[in-house]
Amino acid sequence: MISIFNKDEIKRNCDEFFTLYLDTEDKIRVMCERKFVHTQEVAKNSIYLAKKLNLDEYDVDLAFTIGYLHDFARFSQALLTQSFIDSDRYNHAHLGAELLFHHNMIGDIIENYDDIPSEDKIVMEKAIYYHGDLILPENLTDREKLFAKLYEKPIK
């Protein structure tokens, strides 16, 4: 399948959103700077992992996109709580999926989002939603599991 993901556009649109948080001060700015670097590294590593799994170009780009979006709500979490500790009140992964897919912020980042097959929209949402969970739900499809496992939280 030919990729429909424009990585430069996705990176530019995400970076524009993320850099809004770099106008904060002190501890919050440092936290957001670190999360900004982390996000770029995860996206880069996502490409590496997807290629190691011999995924096609479309899936490599899908992995990059999920990697770039996986911590979307971490920036607002830093601003609101001055922490990256998730709680029942504020789970960054769940909130990120909610903002992106249920409040339609994803369309501001991926301009041709409507062209993405619906099953891959679900893959994106679930990979982002579950990436902070220690155990993935049993009811995920094999494709959903594949992408969710690229970002799942390692057991320490």
Residue pairs with C-beta under 8 A, 6 or more apart in sequence:
1 56
1 58
2 57
2 58
3 57
3 58
3 60
3 61
3 62
4 58
4 112
4 115
4 116
5 58
5 61
5 62
5 64
5 65
5 110
6 110
6 111
6 112
7 61
7 64
7 65
9 110
9 111
10 64
10 65
10 68
10 109
10 110
11 43
11 68
13 108
13 109
13 110
13 111
14 39
14 68
14 69
14 72
14 109
15 36
17 75
17 108
17 109
18 32
18 35
18 36
18 39
18 75
19 36
20 75
21 28
21 29
21 32
21 36
21 75
21 76
21 78
21 79
22 29
22 32
22 33
22 36
23 29
24 32
24 79
27 82
28 78
28 79
28 82
31 78
31 82
31 84
32 75
32 78
32 79
35 71
35 74
35 75
35 78
35 84
38 71
39 67
39 68
39 70
39 71
40 68
42 67
42 68
42 70
42 71
42 151
43 64
43 67
43 68
44 67
45 67
46 63
46 64
46 66
46 67
46 150
46 151
47 60
47 63
47 64
47 67
49 63
49 150
50 59
50 60
50 62
50 63
50 64
50 150
51 60
53 146
55 63
62 120
62 123
62 124
62 147
63 147
63 150
65 110
65 124
66 123
66 124
66 127
66 128
66 147
66 150
66 151
67 150
67 151
69 96
69 100
69 106
69 109
69 124
69 128
70 93
70 96
70 127
70 128
70 131
70 151
71 92
71 96
72 96
72 99
72 100
72 105
72 128
73 92
73 93
73 95
73 96
73 99
74 84
74 92
74 96
76 95
77 83
77 84
77 86
77 90
77 92
77 95
78 84
80 90
81 90
84 92
86 92
86 93
86 132
91 132
92 132
93 128
93 129
93 130
93 131
93 132
93 133
94 129
94 132
96 128
96 129
97 125
97 126
97 128
97 129
99 105
100 106
100 109
100 125
100 128
101 121
101 124
101 125
101 128
106 113
106 124
107 113
107 114
110 116
113 121
116 124
119 143
122 144
123 143
123 144
123 147
124 147
126 140
126 144
126 147
126 148
127 144
127 147
127 148
127 150
127 151
128 151
130 136
130 137
130 140
130 148
130 152
131 148
131 151
131 152
131 153
132 153
133 152
133 153
134 152
134 153
134 155
136 145
136 148
136 149
136 152
140 148
